[in-house]
Amino acid sequence: MVELVEAIAKSLVDNPDAVEVKEVEGRQAIVIELKVAADDMGKVIGKQGRIAKALRTVVKAAATKANKKVVVEIVQ
């Protein structure tokens, strides 16, 4: 999952070297934290959160296939 989020995020931003993806094991789900440069935050979130929602949908579909529950959080 981490590789998927990282690949998508790096293709969206202007500064792919600043993309950091961290996986945190939670009680009920795996939390994937995505951190990008401040200038690229809008590119990852998109207008009205559409890109962030699409990213979460893709990850959720991949997680469901692997019988896991995954939450994607975009952190500053």
C-alpha positions as CSV (number, residue, x, y, z in Angstrom):
1,M,0.0,0.0,0.0
2,V,2.8,2.4,0.9
3,E,4.4,2.0,-2.5
4,L,1.1,2.6,-4.2
5,V,0.5,5.9,-2.3
6,E,4.0,7.0,-2.9
7,A,3.9,6.3,-6.6
8,I,0.6,8.2,-7.1
9,A,1.8,11.1,-4.9
10,K,5.1,11.5,-6.7
11,S,3.4,11.6,-10.1
12,L,1.1,14.4,-8.9
13,V,3.6,16.8,-7.3
14,D,6.3,19.2,-8.6
15,N,8.8,18.2,-6.0
16,P,8.7,14.3,-5.8
17,D,11.8,14.2,-3.5
18,A,9.8,15.8,-0.7
19,V,7.1,13.1,-0.7
20,E,7.2,11.0,2.5
21,V,4.9,8.1,3.1
22,K,4.8,6.4,6.5
23,E,2.7,3.4,7.6
24,V,1.4,3.3,11.2
25,E,-0.2,0.2,12.6
26,G,-3.5,1.1,14.4
27,R,-5.9,-1.0,16.4
28,Q,-8.5,-1.4,13.7
29,A,-6.8,-0.2,10.6
30,I,-3.4,0.6,9.0
31,V,-2.9,4.3,8.7
32,I,-0.8,5.6,5.8
33,E,0.5,9.1,6.4
34,L,1.3,11.1,3.3
35,K,3.5,14.2,3.7
36,V,4.3,16.5,0.7
37,A,6.0,19.9,0.4
38,A,3.8,22.9,1.3
39,D,3.7,24.1,-2.3
40,D,2.4,20.7,-3.5
41,M,-0.4,20.3,-0.9
42,G,-3.0,21.7,-3.2
43,K,-2.0,19.3,-6.0
44,V,-2.5,16.3,-3.7
45,I,-5.8,17.5,-2.3
46,G,-7.3,18.9,-5.5
47,K,-10.3,21.1,-6.0
48,Q,-12.8,20.3,-3.3
49,G,-10.7,17.3,-2.2
50,R,-11.4,15.3,-5.4
51,I,-7.8,14.1,-5.9
52,A,-7.5,13.1,-2.2
53,K,-10.8,11.3,-2.4
54,A,-9.8,9.4,-5.5
55,L,-6.5,8.5,-3.9
56,R,-8.3,7.1,-0.9
57,T,-10.7,5.2,-3.1
58,V,-7.9,3.5,-5.0
59,V,-6.1,2.6,-1.8
60,K,-9.3,1.3,-0.2
61,A,-9.9,-0.9,-3.3
62,A,-6.4,-2.4,-3.1
63,A,-6.7,-2.9,0.7
64,T,-10.1,-4.7,0.3
65,K,-8.5,-7.0,-2.2
66,A,-5.8,-7.8,0.5
67,N,-8.5,-8.1,3.2
68,K,-7.1,-5.1,5.1
69,K,-8.5,-1.8,6.3
70,V,-6.4,1.1,5.3
71,V,-6.9,4.8,6.0
72,V,-4.9,7.5,4.1
73,E,-4.2,10.7,6.0
74,I,-2.5,13.7,4.3
75,V,-0.5,15.5,7.0
76,Q,1.4,18.8,6.9
